[in-house]
Amino acid sequence: MPPSCPLASLPLHPFASPPFCPFCDCSILSLVSLILYLADSQVRAFRHTATLAAMKLMTVLVEVALGLSQRRDNTRRLYEAERGKSPPRRAPGKLEVLQETLRELQEQQEEIEAVMNAIFKGVFVHRYRDVVPDVRALCMEELGTWMCSFPASFLTDGHLKYLGWTLHDKQGEVRLRCVRALQGLYARRDTAAHMELFTGRFKARLVSMVQDKDPVVAVEVVKLLTVITVAEALTEADCHRVYPAVFCSRRPLATAAGLFLYRSLLSPRHEGDTEPSPGSGDNRSFFRLLLTFFIESEVTPWGHPGDSLGAPRDTQGHPGDT
């Protein structure tokens, strides 16, 4: 860094103090320190810009850490395979080269994780509850990205709790970012398998958000619950708290609730474990279940459940997405 650069004389932030990142030069340490200091600024514009820079930098570092982790795992497999060979069959010096590569990759991984830990503790932990809604929403959106990109490091109870807590945020946009982040996690089988504890802890809150005062949030929550119900993580009582939304006068919410109703109650899998073949009477079964639901419902309908399920149906009688 040129001596005239103002970053050169900036004192290092406590989170960025050596041995914070031994392989980084002082310019990177100074830049991170500047971001950390500005993220704590009383000036809203500085704080917002620094938080944006920190979150995007963190996202890049997560991708780098993921690449290092994959290279380390591949190198370890090669090392184990080479070590398993008898001495006469080993390539001269290959075992030592692989061992040295493993050591370097491990050091780089630890250094990158130290940078990420500094940004997470120095910026995210403080700004996810910032007084500015845009800052809070930004933090939640990026946290969801990190969890999807590198679940081995971020899909933990210690990180998931921030999404759960922020479901109670007063601003609809912040709640919306949380719900959409959760949609990405539950939609993937590999990440959804680690969500059991989170589901048990925050399921009641998610179900209650079907009646969220922000209509967009309510629609996205129902879509999220539709994904969750595929994994059979919702009880019958939970589902019955969502069903009345099919009578909602707001078409987007009623349509989303209609798909939830179909997946949880009207789907052919509730009539048997196998999918019906074309012409097997699936439509009759579907309408019988639908009419039973309508008759037994204690909700005074403002609309008809058929409106919620009135989208085009495919050849097997499944509701469409439009």
SULZIWO-V429285 format. One record per residue. N is the residue number from 0. RES is the residue in one letter. PHI is phi as a letter, one per 40 degrees, with the letter a starting at -180 (none if undefined). NEAR is the number of other ideal C-beta (glycine too) atoms within 12 Angstrom. Layout:
BEGIN
n:N res:RES phi:PHI near:NEAR
n:N res:RES phi:PHI near:NEAR
END
This chain:
BEGIN
n:0 res:M phi:none near:17
n:1 res:P phi:d near:8
n:2 res:P phi:d near:10
n:3 res:S phi:c near:8
n:4 res:C phi:c near:14
n:5 res:P phi:c near:14
n:6 res:L phi:c near:26
n:7 res:A phi:c near:19
n:8 res:S phi:c near:14
n:9 res:L phi:c near:22
n:10 res:P phi:c near:16
n:11 res:L phi:c near:28
n:12 res:H phi:c near:29
n:13 res:P phi:d near:16
n:14 res:F phi:c near:30
n:15 res:A phi:b near:35
n:16 res:S phi:c near:20
n:17 res:P phi:d near:19
n:18 res:P phi:c near:16
n:19 res:F phi:d near:31
n:20 res:C phi:a near:32
n:21 res:P phi:d near:18
n:22 res:F phi:c near:21
n:23 res:C phi:c near:24
n:24 res:D phi:c near:15
n:25 res:C phi:c near:24
n:26 res:S phi:c near:21
n:27 res:I phi:c near:25
n:28 res:L phi:c near:32
n:29 res:S phi:c near:27
n:30 res:L phi:c near:30
n:31 res:V phi:c near:39
n:32 res:S phi:c near:37
n:33 res:L phi:c near:33
n:34 res:I phi:c near:37
n:35 res:L phi:c near:39
n:36 res:Y phi:c near:28
n:37 res:L phi:c near:29
n:38 res:A phi:c near:43
n:39 res:D phi:b near:24
n:40 res:S phi:c near:23
n:41 res:Q phi:c near:12
n:42 res:V phi:c near:14
n:43 res:R phi:d near:19
n:44 res:A phi:c near:15
n:45 res:F phi:c near:20
n:46 res:R phi:c near:30
n:47 res:H phi:c near:27
n:48 res:T phi:c near:24
n:49 res:A phi:c near:35
n:50 res:T phi:c near:40
n:51 res:L phi:d near:28
n:52 res:A phi:c near:27
n:53 res:A phi:c near:44
n:54 res:M phi:c near:39
n:55 res:K phi:c near:23
n:56 res:L phi:c near:32
n:57 res:M phi:c near:42
n:58 res:T phi:c near:31
n:59 res:V phi:c near:23
n:60 res:L phi:c near:37
n:61 res:V phi:c near:36
n:62 res:E phi:c near:22
n:63 res:V phi:c near:26
n:64 res:A phi:c near:32
n:65 res:L phi:c near:28
n:66 res:G phi:c near:20
n:67 res:L phi:c near:31
n:68 res:S phi:c near:26
n:69 res:Q phi:c near:19
n:70 res:R phi:c near:22
n:71 res:R phi:c near:27
n:72 res:D phi:c near:19
n:73 res:N phi:c near:18
n:74 res:T phi:c near:28
n:75 res:R phi:c near:22
n:76 res:R phi:c near:16
n:77 res:L phi:c near:23
n:78 res:Y phi:c near:26
n:79 res:E phi:c near:16
n:80 res:A phi:c near:17
n:81 res:E phi:c near:25
n:82 res:R phi:c near:20
n:83 res:G phi:c near:13
n:84 res:K phi:c near:15
n:85 res:S phi:c near:8
n:86 res:P phi:d near:11
n:87 res:P phi:c near:7
n:88 res:R phi:c near:13
n:89 res:R phi:c near:18
n:90 res:A phi:c near:16
n:91 res:P phi:d near:11
n:92 res:G phi:g near:11
n:93 res:K phi:c near:19
n:94 res:L phi:c near:23
n:95 res:E phi:c near:16
n:96 res:V phi:c near:18
n:97 res:L phi:c near:26
n:98 res:Q phi:c near:20
n:99 res:E phi:c near:16
n:100 res:T phi:c near:23
n:101 res:L phi:c near:27
n:102 res:R phi:c near:18
n:103 res:E phi:c near:19
n:104 res:L phi:c near:29
n:105 res:Q phi:c near:22
n:106 res:E phi:c near:20
n:107 res:Q phi:c near:27
n:108 res:Q phi:c near:31
n:109 res:E phi:c near:23
n:110 res:E phi:c near:27
n:111 res:I phi:c near:35
n:112 res:E phi:c near:28
n:113 res:A phi:c near:29
n:114 res:V phi:c near:38
n:115 res:M phi:c near:39
n:116 res:N phi:c near:28
n:117 res:A phi:c near:36
n:118 res:I phi:c near:43
n:119 res:F phi:c near:35
n:120 res:K phi:c near:24
n:121 res:G phi:c near:35
n:122 res:V phi:b near:44
n:123 res:F phi:d near:39
n:124 res:V phi:d near:26
n:125 res:H phi:c near:25
n:126 res:R phi:c near:43
n:127 res:Y phi:c near:36
n:128 res:R phi:b near:23
n:129 res:D phi:c near:32
n:130 res:V phi:c near:18
n:131 res:V phi:c near:26
n:132 res:P phi:d near:25
n:133 res:D phi:c near:24
n:134 res:V phi:c near:37
n:135 res:R phi:c near:37
n:136 res:A phi:c near:33
n:137 res:L phi:c near:36
n:138 res:C phi:c near:44
n:139 res:M phi:c near:42
n:140 res:E phi:c near:34
n:141 res:E phi:c near:40
n:142 res:L phi:d near:45
n:143 res:G phi:c near:38
n:144 res:T phi:c near:29
n:145 res:W phi:c near:40
n:146 res:M phi:c near:39
n:147 res:C phi:c near:32
n:148 res:S phi:c near:31
n:149 res:F phi:b near:32
n:150 res:P phi:c near:27
n:151 res:A phi:c near:24
n:152 res:S phi:b near:27
n:153 res:F phi:b near:35
n:154 res:L phi:c near:34
n:155 res:T phi:b near:22
n:156 res:D phi:c near:20
n:157 res:G phi:c near:20
n:158 res:H phi:c near:34
n:159 res:L phi:c near:34
n:160 res:K phi:c near:19
n:161 res:Y phi:c near:36
n:162 res:L phi:c near:45
n:163 res:G phi:c near:33
n:164 res:W phi:c near:24
n:165 res:T phi:c near:38
n:166 res:L phi:c near:37
n:167 res:H phi:c near:21
n:168 res:D phi:d near:32
n:169 res:K phi:c near:17
n:170 res:Q phi:c near:26
n:171 res:G phi:c near:26
n:172 res:E phi:c near:25
n:173 res:V phi:c near:36
n:174 res:R phi:c near:36
n:175 res:L phi:c near:33
n:176 res:R phi:c near:37
n:177 res:C phi:c near:44
n:178 res:V phi:c near:42
n:179 res:R phi:c near:31
n:180 res:A phi:c near:40
n:181 res:L phi:c near:44
n:182 res:Q phi:d near:31
n:183 res:G phi:c near:31
n:184 res:L phi:c near:38
n:185 res:Y phi:c near:40
n:186 res:A phi:c near:22
n:187 res:R phi:b near:21
n:188 res:R phi:c near:14
n:189 res:D phi:c near:16
n:190 res:T phi:c near:30
n:191 res:A phi:c near:28
n:192 res:A phi:c near:17
n:193 res:H phi:b near:24
n:194 res:M phi:b near:36
n:195 res:E phi:c near:21
n:196 res:L phi:c near:18
n:197 res:F phi:c near:34
n:198 res:T phi:d near:33
n:199 res:G phi:c near:19
n:200 res:R phi:c near:18
n:201 res:F phi:b near:33
n:202 res:K phi:c near:32
n:203 res:A phi:c near:20
n:204 res:R phi:c near:30
n:205 res:L phi:c near:42
n:206 res:V phi:c near:32
n:207 res:S phi:c near:21
n:208 res:M phi:c near:37
n:209 res:V phi:d near:39
n:210 res:Q phi:b near:23
n:211 res:D phi:d near:32
n:212 res:K phi:c near:15
n:213 res:D phi:c near:24
n:214 res:P phi:c near:24
n:215 res:V phi:c near:23
n:216 res:V phi:c near:34
n:217 res:A phi:d near:34
n:218 res:V phi:c near:34
n:219 res:E phi:c near:33
n:220 res:V phi:c near:42
n:221 res:V phi:c near:45
n:222 res:K phi:c near:37
n:223 res:L phi:c near:45
n:224 res:L phi:c near:43
n:225 res:T phi:c near:36
n:226 res:V phi:c near:34
n:227 res:I phi:c near:36
n:228 res:T phi:c near:35
n:229 res:V phi:c near:22
n:230 res:A phi:c near:25
n:231 res:E phi:f near:19
n:232 res:A phi:c near:27
n:233 res:L phi:b near:32
n:234 res:T phi:c near:19
n:235 res:E phi:c near:14
n:236 res:A phi:c near:12
n:237 res:D phi:c near:25
n:238 res:C phi:c near:32
n:239 res:H phi:c near:23
n:240 res:R phi:c near:27
n:241 res:V phi:c near:43
n:242 res:Y phi:d near:38
n:243 res:P phi:d near:29
n:244 res:A phi:c near:42
n:245 res:V phi:c near:42
n:246 res:F phi:c near:28
n:247 res:C phi:c near:33
n:248 res:S phi:c near:18
n:249 res:R phi:c near:25
n:250 res:R phi:d near:22
n:251 res:P phi:d near:24
n:252 res:L phi:c near:35
n:253 res:A phi:c near:36
n:254 res:T phi:c near:32
n:255 res:A phi:c near:37
n:256 res:A phi:c near:43
n:257 res:G phi:c near:42
n:258 res:L phi:c near:38
n:259 res:F phi:c near:43
n:260 res:L phi:d near:40
n:261 res:Y phi:c near:39
n:262 res:R phi:c near:31
n:263 res:S phi:c near:34
n:264 res:L phi:b near:35
n:265 res:L phi:c near:36
n:266 res:S phi:c near:30
n:267 res:P phi:d near:26
n:268 res:R phi:c near:22
n:269 res:H phi:c near:25
n:270 res:E phi:c near:20
n:271 res:G phi:i near:14
n:272 res:D phi:c near:9
n:273 res:T phi:b near:10
n:274 res:E phi:c near:17
n:275 res:P phi:c near:23
n:276 res:S phi:c near:13
n:277 res:P phi:d near:12
n:278 res:G phi:g near:11
n:279 res:S phi:c near:18
n:280 res:G phi:g near:17
n:281 res:D phi:c near:28
n:282 res:N phi:c near:22
n:283 res:R phi:c near:16
n:284 res:S phi:c near:23
n:285 res:F phi:c near:30
n:286 res:F phi:c near:19
n:287 res:R phi:c near:19
n:288 res:L phi:c near:27
n:289 res:L phi:c near:31
n:290 res:L phi:c near:18
n:291 res:T phi:c near:17
n:292 res:F phi:c near:33
n:293 res:F phi:c near:27
n:294 res:I phi:c near:13
n:295 res:E phi:c near:14
n:296 res:S phi:c near:21
n:297 res:E phi:c near:12
n:298 res:V phi:c near:23
n:299 res:T phi:c near:9
n:300 res:P phi:c near:22
n:301 res:W phi:c near:18
n:302 res:G phi:b near:25
n:303 res:H phi:b near:21
n:304 res:P phi:d near:38
n:305 res:G phi:c near:25
n:306 res:D phi:c near:26
n:307 res:S phi:c near:37
n:308 res:L phi:b near:36
n:309 res:G phi:c near:21
n:310 res:A phi:c near:22
n:311 res:P phi:d near:12
n:312 res:R phi:b near:22
n:313 res:D phi:c near:15
n:314 res:T phi:c near:15
n:315 res:Q phi:b near:22
n:316 res:G phi:g near:30
n:317 res:H phi:c near:24
n:318 res:P phi:c near:31
n:319 res:G phi:c near:17
n:320 res:D phi:c near:15
n:321 res:T phi:b near:13
END
